[in-house]
Amino acid sequence: MADQSRQIKLAAAKKKLKEFQQKSSPASGGGGGNGGGGEEPGAKKKRKVKGGSQPDTPSADRHAPDNIQSILKGFRQTNGVTLPAYGKTQNCTHDGNENHADENRPLSSTESLWQSSTAYINGDNAHSPANEKELESGNQDLAAALDSSKLTNNRLNTKLEQLTTQSQELTDQLQKERREFEQKCMREQGAMREQLQQAARQKTGEAEELSNRLQATKQRVSELERTLFSVSTQHKQFDKHNKELEKERDNLRLEVYRLNSVSEEGRQQSSELSEQLKLRMSENNDMRLDLEELRKRLEMADDMLQQSVRASQCQPADALMESVAQLQTERDRYAEQIQEEGLVWKDKTEQLLSQVTVVAEERDRSISQIQELEAHITDLKHAAALLSQEREAQAEPKPSGTSESELALQGALCSLQQERDSLNAQFQAQLRDNEQLSRMCSEQESRLSELERHAERGAEDAEDRRRMLEDVQSDKATISRALAQNRTLKDQLAELQNGFVKLTNENMELTTALQSEHHVKKELGRRMGQLQEDLHNVKEQLDLKSQEYQALLEQRDQVVGHLQQYSAGYTALASEREQLHRHSALATPYRDQGDGVESQSLPDSPQKSSIAIPEDFESREEMEEFVRSAVSRVEAERDEVRSRLEEERRLHLAARHQAAALIEHHSHSHDHDHDHDHEHNHDHEHSQGHGQSHDHRHSHDDHSHCEHTGSEGVPVEVHEALCVAMERLQQRFTSLMQEKADLKERVEELEHRCIQLSGETDTIGEYITLYQNQRAIMKQKHMEKEQYISMLAQDKEEMKAKLAELQNLVMRLVGERNEWYSRYTGAVASANATANPDLLPAGEEQVQAHHTHRRMELNAVDGQESMDVSSAVEPDSTDLPNGGPSDQGQGLPPDSHALMRPQEDGTTRQIMQLLQEIQNPQGPRSVPFLGDNPCVPFFYRPDEQDEVKILVV
């Protein structure tokens, strides 16, 4: 782009040069050695070149420096380039000619111009057309460079003017606002001061007024106090006594009213308590009647029970059970009624006791109040006596007004004495009422104690009746247990079998449920693992995002620092531009003597920034790469602009030094060697000064990324690009913060879910442990039931064997009893026959027939029916008809008893032992006793207590 723009400008310069040559061609015909003052600079230059082609003109050699100076002046006027002095150029050309063989490099337009000028000075007057062409091309280059420099200078001047105007406007505006603010503050302060002064004056005036009023009021008060003190000293005492008496009277009235109300309440409570006592007495009488009825019913129940016990053999078991149930229900109902009534009486007695205590407390309180009132009344009497004495002492000097007040006080004292008498009468009445109440309370307490004793006796009686009913119930329960034992065993066996089947089914269900629970547990564990992995990944992502966020924050801080550095560099560049403009303004008078030093043309147009900002970044890495590339480009452009600025500054300083040297050359007219040494020293000083200035300004340009003064569009675009990048960074930062907040919410939600899942897993674990415990318990129960079933089966086999043995023993016992009965009947018959054959009982035939029928029944019992045995035994010998063998056995001789007892004891003992083993196969074999062993129906003789033990099937 720079080469193309340079070629375009060169073409335009060539075109302008041709037009200039065409314009100056008519005036070049008379080309003298001296240039006219009114001709254009281009025409002068061309005429001088043509004049130099004449070889035999001595004036050209003589006036060559003047002609060259005029040519340089024309170049300076046309191009505005500052050229070095003539002597310097001549020395430079000599050095260039000496070193030409060593340095084979292309010559620029300025160097070709130097060569042509030196050749012209040295007498080389013959110039070829090629030199003219080189001169034209050099002129064109110089014209293009000068045009570009003029344009850049104009731009910089306009911008500097704008900046100066803006800064001036800003400073003016700032000064104006500052003045306005100061004026406003002064006005406000003046107004505030005036207001404060006015308020202070007002407050001082008010304070003085108040102080004056206070003094006047104090004086007046002191006068009034002195005047009133003498008047009110006497009245104060009487007023005080009167007020105290009135207060005491009011207090006494209040006390009287309160005592009246308390007495009324006590009377009401006493009347209520008397009514309650009457009600309790009536209820107590009713309870006594109920207790008597209950006693009668219990006696009847005892009689009925005895009758039922006596008639237990002839009555069926169902009727006995029904009667027992009825008696039990009646017993429970009576016991509940007695308990309820006892609780009611207990509550009522407690209420009465609490009321009595309350009444006693109120009585004591009223007595204490009455005593206090009596003491107060005595105090009032003493005070009244003192007042009467004082009045008698002060009766003579006092006027008539005081006598009226004494009369009023006497009337008040009389009324107070009357009230006191009435209070005494009320107090006496209250005492009488309290005595009556205390007597009534004592009577009520005595009655309550009697009622409590009656209630205790009733409770004891009810407890005795309950014990009796419990005994009857236990007796009847033994009967019912004996009847239902065999059926319960069968039912238990069936239930055990059904339970075994149910247990197997339940075990299968539990195994399936446990398998499903294990599967669910595995699924939950897998889900927990996945959730923990997700949580770990989310935490890692959150850490990465936080690190990226920290990196972005650091990058943002770096970018902000770079922007601040850019702004500082821009301000420094603006100041440098101002200095450059100042230096260029100072160097404008010397630019007309330019010699083409600035041959290298600056870029004609500012290069625009090549940073293309994308619309959106795909990732953070791409954004970082873009920022880094943009920063590197800006730094490269900064370095390039810095080099250009340094080059321009160096050229500018060189032009200044050349102009200064040229002025010295014209003023002092030194020789070329001295000029060369001076130039050499000056250049050395310039290089040192430039190095110092460069070192001085290098600290300001280290961090600046701005473009050169000739390309002012670059920093604006870079600034805009950086602004856009910052906005995008901020957007990205906000989006990252939003993502971070979302991730935090997600993490919190996941933690909450993890907590819930951990709680669910805990509950599932608890359920699993519960299921396992239940399963272990069920297994244990199942094993116990299996053992019990096996034991039952073994017991059943043993029972069968024992029942077979029992059947044999019973059959043997029946045979023995039949033999014994035959012997017994024979003995009885022989005894009766020997004693009195006519005294044989009339019912003997019936008894004999009955016993034969019983024996037939006993013989007809098979093995299956022998399993249904009973454990209930009733010691009653009256169940046998007509006394039975017990009555008849009493008439047996003692030797017959002695003969029959050993024969029956062995078989009966074996039977009882076997029955005990059947009833308790695993327990200790203790001696059988009545009511514990199941028995079979048989009869045996009375024992030593003349009692017959009957076993009922």
Long-range contacts (C-beta under 8 A, 24 or more apart in sequence): 1-605, 1-607, 2-603, 2-604, 5-603, 5-604, 5-605, 6-144, 6-601, 6-604, 9-144, 9-147, 9-148, 9-601, 9-604, 10-137, 10-140, 10-141, 10-144, 12-144, 13-139, 13-140, 13-141, 13-143, 13-144, 13-147, 14-136, 14-137, 14-140, 16-140, 16-143, 17-42, 17-136, 17-139, 17-140, 17-143, 21-46, 33-57, 33-59, 33-60, 33-63, 33-67, 34-63, 35-67, 35-70, 41-73, 41-74, 41-75, 41-77, 41-78, 42-74, 42-78, 44-70, 44-71, 44-74, 45-71, 45-74, 45-75, 49-127, 49-132, 49-135, 52-120, 52-125, 52-127, 53-125, 53-126, 53-127, 54-125, 55-125, 55-126, 60-125, 61-123, 64-120, 64-121, 65-121, 68-117, 68-120, 68-121, 71-117, 72-593, 72-594, 72-595, 73-592, 73-593, 75-139, 75-142, 75-594, 75-595, 75-596, 76-591, 76-592, 76-593, 76-594, 77-592, 78-143, 78-146, 79-139, 79-142, 79-143, 79-145, 79-146, 79-594, 79-596, 80-146, 80-149, 80-150, 80-591, 80-592, 80-594, 81-142, 81-145, 81-146, 81-591, 81-594, 81-595, 81-596, 81-597, 81-598, 82-587, 82-590, 82-591, 82-593, 82-594, 82-595, 82-597, 82-598, 82-655, 82-656, 82-658, 82-659, 83-593, 83-594, 83-595, 83-596, 83-597, 83-658, 84-595, 84-597, 84-658, 84-661, 84-662, 85-658, 85-661, 85-662, 85-665, 85-675, 86-665, 87-665, 87-670, 87-671, 87-672, 87-675, 87-676, 88-658, 88-661, 88-675, 88-676, 88-679, 89-114, 89-117, 89-118, 89-595, 90-118, 90-121, 90-672, 91-672, 91-675, 91-676, 91-679, 93-117, 93-118, 108-138, 108-141, 108-599, 109-134, 109-137, 109-138, 109-139, 109-141, 109-142, 109-596, 109-599, 110-138, 110-142, 110-595, 110-596, 110-597, 110-599, 112-138, 113-138, 113-595, 113-596, 114-595, 138-596, 141-599, 141-601, 142-594, 142-596, 142-599, 144-601, 145-598, 145-599, 145-600, 145-601, 145-602, 146-594, 148-601, 148-602, 148-604, 149-598, 149-601, 149-602, 151-604, 152-602, 152-709, 152-710, 153-584, 155-710, 155-712, 156-577, 156-580, 156-581, 156-709, 156-710, 157-581, 159-577, 159-712, 160-577, 160-578, 160-581, 163-574, 234-402, 238-405, 238-409, 241-383, 241-387, 241-409, 242-409, 242-412, 244-383, 245-380, 245-383, 245-409, 245-412, 245-413, 245-416, 246-412, 248-376, 248-380, 248-416, 249-412, 249-415, 249-416, 249-419, 251-376, 252-373, 252-376, 252-377, 252-416, 252-419, 252-420, 252-423, 253-419, 255-369, 255-373, 255-423, 256-419, 256-422, 256-423, 256-426, 258-369, 259-366, 259-369, 259-370, 259-426, 259-427, 259-430, 260-426, 262-362, 262-366, 263-366, 263-426, 263-429, 263-430, 263-433, 265-362, 266-359, 266-362, 266-363, 266-433, 266-434, 266-437, 267-433, 269-355, 269-358, 269-359, 270-359, 270-433, 270-436, 270-437, 270-440, 273-352, 273-355, 273-356, 273-359, 273-440, 273-441, 273-444, 274-440, 276-348, 276-352, 277-352, 277-443, 277-444, 277-447, 280-345, 280-348, 280-352, 280-447, 280-448, 280-451, 281-447, 283-345, 284-345, 284-451, 284-454, 287-341, 287-345, 287-454, 287-455, 287-458, 288-454, 290-337, 290-341, 291-458, 291-461, 294-334, 294-338, 294-461, 294-462, 294-465, 295-461, 297-330, 297-334, 298-334, 298-465, 298-468, 301-327, 301-330, 301-331, 301-469, 302-468, 305-472, 309-475, 309-874, 309-876, 310-876, 310-878, 312-479, 312-874, 313-874, 313-876, 313-879, 313-950, 313-952, 317-479, 317-480, 317-483, 320-476, 320-479, 321-476, 321-480, 324-472, 324-473, 324-476, 327-469, 327-472, 327-473, 328-469, 328-473, 331-465, 331-466, 331-469, 334-462, 334-465, 335-462, 335-465, 335-466, 338-458, 338-459, 338-462, 341-455, 342-455, 342-458, 342-459, 345-451, 345-452, 345-455, 346-455, 349-448, 349-451, 349-452, 352-444, 352-448, 353-445, 353-448, 356-441, 356-444, 356-445, 359-437, 359-441, 360-438, 360-441, 363-434, 363-437, 363-438, 366-430, 366-434, 367-431, 367-434, 370-427, 370-430, 370-431, 373-423, 373-427, 374-427, 377-420, 377-423, 380-416, 380-420, 384-413, 384-416, 387-413, 475-872, 478-871, 478-872, 478-931, 479-870, 479-872, 481-871, 481-872, 482-869, 482-870, 482-871, 482-872, 482-934, 483-870, 485-869, 485-871, 485-934, 486-867, 486-868, 486-869, 493-792, 496-785, 496-788, 496-789, 496-792, 497-789, 499-785, 500-782, 500-785, 500-786, 500-789, 503-778, 503-781, 503-782, 503-785, 506-778, 507-775, 507-778, 507-779, 507-782, 510-771, 510-774, 510-775, 510-778, 513-771, 514-768, 514-771, 514-772, 514-775, 517-764, 517-767, 517-768, 517-771, 518-768, 520-764, 521-761, 521-764, 521-765, 521-768, 524-757, 524-760, 524-761, 524-764, 525-761, 527-757, 528-754, 528-757, 528-758, 528-761, 531-750, 531-753, 531-754, 531-757, 532-754, 534-750, 535-747, 535-750, 535-751, 535-754, 538-743, 538-746, 538-747, 538-750, 539-747, 541-743, 542-740, 542-743, 542-744, 542-747, 545-736, 545-739, 545-740, 545-743, 546-740, 548-620, 548-736, 549-733, 549-736, 549-737, 549-740, 552-620, 552-729, 552-732, 552-733, 552-736, 553-733, 555-624, 555-627, 555-729, 556-726, 556-729, 556-730, 556-733, 559-627, 559-722, 559-725, 559-726, 559-729, 562-631, 562-703, 562-705, 562-722, 563-722, 563-726, 565-703, 565-704, 565-705, 566-703, 566-704, 566-705, 566-706, 566-715, 566-718, 566-719, 566-722, 568-700, 568-703, 568-704, 569-700, 569-701, 569-703, 569-704, 569-705, 569-706, 570-704, 570-706, 570-715, 572-700, 572-701, 572-704, 573-704, 573-706, 573-709, 576-645, 576-697, 576-709, 577-709, 580-648, 580-649, 580-652, 580-709, 583-652, 583-656, 584-652, 586-656, 587-652, 587-655, 587-656, 587-659, 590-655, 590-656, 590-658, 590-659, 590-662, 591-655, 593-659, 593-662, 594-655, 595-658, 597-651, 597-654, 597-655, 597-658, 598-651, 598-655, 602-644, 602-648, 602-710, 603-710, 603-711, 606-707, 606-710, 606-711, 606-712, 606-713, 606-714, 607-707, 607-711, 607-714, 608-713, 608-714, 608-717, 609-633, 609-637, 609-713, 609-714, 609-717, 609-718, 609-721, 611-717, 611-718, 611-721, 613-721, 613-724, 613-725, 613-728, 617-728, 617-732, 620-732, 623-728, 623-729, 623-732, 626-725, 627-725, 627-729, 630-721, 630-722, 630-725, 634-705, 634-718, 635-705, 637-705, 637-707, 637-714, 637-718, 638-701, 638-704, 638-705, 638-706, 638-707, 640-708, 641-706, 641-707, 641-708, 641-711, 641-714, 642-701, 642-704, 644-708, 644-710, 645-708, 645-709, 646-694, 648-708, 648-709, 649-690, 649-693, 650-690, 653-686, 653-689, 653-690, 654-686, 657-682, 657-683, 657-686, 795-921, 798-921, 799-867, 799-918, 799-921, 802-914, 802-917, 802-918, 803-863, 803-866, 803-867, 803-918, 804-863, 805-914, 806-866, 806-911, 806-914, 806-915, 806-918, 806-936, 807-863, 807-866, 809-907, 809-910, 809-911, 809-914, 810-858, 810-861, 810-866, 810-911, 810-936, 810-938, 811-859, 812-907, 813-904, 813-907, 813-908, 813-911, 813-938, 814-855, 814-858, 814-859, 814-938, 816-903, 816-904, 816-907, 817-855, 817-904, 817-938, 817-939, 817-940, 818-855, 820-900, 820-903, 820-904, 821-851, 821-855, 823-900, 824-885, 824-889, 824-892, 824-896, 824-900, 827-892, 827-893, 827-896, 828-888, 828-891, 828-892, 831-891, 831-892, 831-893, 841-882, 843-881, 843-882, 846-881, 846-882, 847-881, 847-882, 847-884, 850-881, 854-939, 857-937, 858-937, 858-938, 861-936, 866-936, 868-953, 869-915, 869-918, 869-934, 869-935, 869-936, 869-953, 870-934, 870-935, 870-951, 870-952, 870-953, 871-919, 871-931, 871-932, 871-933, 871-934, 871-935, 872-931, 872-952, 873-930, 873-931, 873-935, 873-949, 873-950, 873-951, 874-950, 874-952, 875-930, 875-947, 875-949, 876-950, 877-942, 877-946, 877-947, 877-948, 877-950, 879-950, 880-948, 880-950, 884-948, 885-939, 885-941, 885-942, 885-948, 886-942, 886-946, 886-947, 886-948, 889-941, 889-942, 890-946, 897-941, 900-941, 901-941, 904-940, 904-941, 908-940, 911-936
